C-alpha cells in the first residue's frame, strides 16, 4: 500500500501513514470528496444569491432615491400642515375656555375679576399656542429648506 499524500510505502491495512499522518481509510477519502463537492455547491449557491441580492439592492436604491428626491419640499409642506393644525387646536381650545367663562356671566358682579382673567388667559393661551406651533414648524420648515437647497446643489454638480 502506498500513501496518497507522501508516496511512502506502507504495510497493508494501515489506517494512518507513519511518515505524514494522512488517514488511509476509504471512508475518510469519500467524506473528503463529499465535503469538497458540498463546499463547491454552497459556494456556487452563495454566488448566485449575491448576484440576485446585488440586482435587487440596486432596484431598492433606485426606488428609495425616487422617494427622497423631493424630501425637502415634503418637509416644508409637513411643517405648514403641522403649523395649521397646532394653530387651529389652540384657537379652538381658547374658544372653549371663553365659552366656559360665559357660563358664569350671571355671577358677574361677584366674580368680575375672575371672568376677565379667564378671558385674558384664554386669549393669551391661544396666542401662545399659535406661537409655539409656529416656532416648532419653523424649525421643520428650515430643515426642509436646507435639504431642498442641498439637493439643488447636488443636482447642479451632476
N, C-alpha and C positions, 0 to 999 in steps of 0.2 A: 504494500500500500504506500502511496506517495502523498505527501501533504500538498494540498491545493494552493496553499499560500506560499510556503518557502521552498517546496520541491524536495525536501529531505525524505529519505525512505524510512517508513515506519512499519512496525510489526502489524500484521493483520488484526482487526478488531480493536485497534487503539482508538479511544474516544477523543483524546487531545494530542496535538503534536508536542513532542518533548522539546523541540527546538524553539518554535514560535508561539505555542499555546493555542493555536487555532483548533476549534471544535471540528471533529471529523465526522460526526453523525449526519445521516441523510435528512433527518427531521429538521435539524438546525439549518441546513442548506435550503430546504424547501421554505422554512419560515423566513429566512433572509430574502429569498426571491419574492415570496408573497409580500413581505414588508416593503421591498423596493417598488413593486408594482402598485401597491396601495398608496405609497407616498407619491408616486408619479401621478396616479389618478387624482389624489387630493390636490396636488399642485396644479393640475390641469383645470380642475373644478374651481379652485381659488382664482386662477387667472380669468376664467370665464365670468365669475361673479364680479371680479374687479372691473372687467370691461363693461359689464351691464350697469354696475353702480356708477362708474365714471360717466356713462352716457346719460343716466338718469339724473346724476348730480348736476350736469350741465343744463339739463332741462329745468330742474328746480331753480338753478341760479338765474336762468333767463326769466322764469315766471316771477321769482322774487324781485328781480331787477325791475320788472314792469310794475310790480306792486309799489316799489319805493320811488319811482320816477317823479311822482307829484306829491311826495310826502310833505314838503314844505307848504304847499297850497292846502293840503288836507289838515295840517296842524293849525293853519290860520283860520280855516273855516270852523274847526272844532273850537278854537278859542272864542270866536264870535258867538257860536251857539251856546257855549257854557256861560258866557257873559250874560246873554239874554235870559237864559234860564235862571241864573242867580238873581238878576235884577227883577224879574217878574215875581219870583218867590219872595224876595224881600219886600216888594211893594204890596203883594197880597197879604203878607204877614202884618205889615203896618196897618193896612185897611181893616184887618180882622181885629187888631188891638183897638183901633179908633172906634169901630162899631161896638166893641165890648165896653168901651168907656161911655158911649152914649146911653147904654143901658142904665147907667147910674145918674143920668142927667136930672132925673126927678129929685135927686138929693143934692142938687147943685149948690144950694145955699149952705149945706153942711160940709160938702166935700169939694168946694170950688178949686182949691189948690191942687188936690189930688187929680181932679179931672183935667186941668190944664197940664199938669206934669205928665199925665198919661198920654195926652195928645202930643205934647212936645217929644216925649220919649219914643212914641210910635213913629213920628216923622223922622226924628234923628236916627232911630234904629233902621228904618227903611233906607235912609240916605247912606248910613254906614254899610248896610248890606249891599247896596248897589256899588259903593266904592270898593268894598272888599272883592266883590265879584269882578269888577273892572280890573283891579290890581292883579288878581290871580290870573285872569285871562290875558292880561298884558304880557306876563312872563311867558305863557304858552305861545302867544302870537309872535313875540320877539324871537323865540326859538324857531318857530316855523319860518319866519322871515329869514333868519340866519341860514337855515337849511336850504331854503329856496335860492338864496344868493350863492351859497357854496355849490349847489348843483348847477347853477348857471355858469359859474367859473369853470367847473369840471367839464361842462359841455363845450365851452369855448376852447378848452385845452385839447380836446379830442381831435 
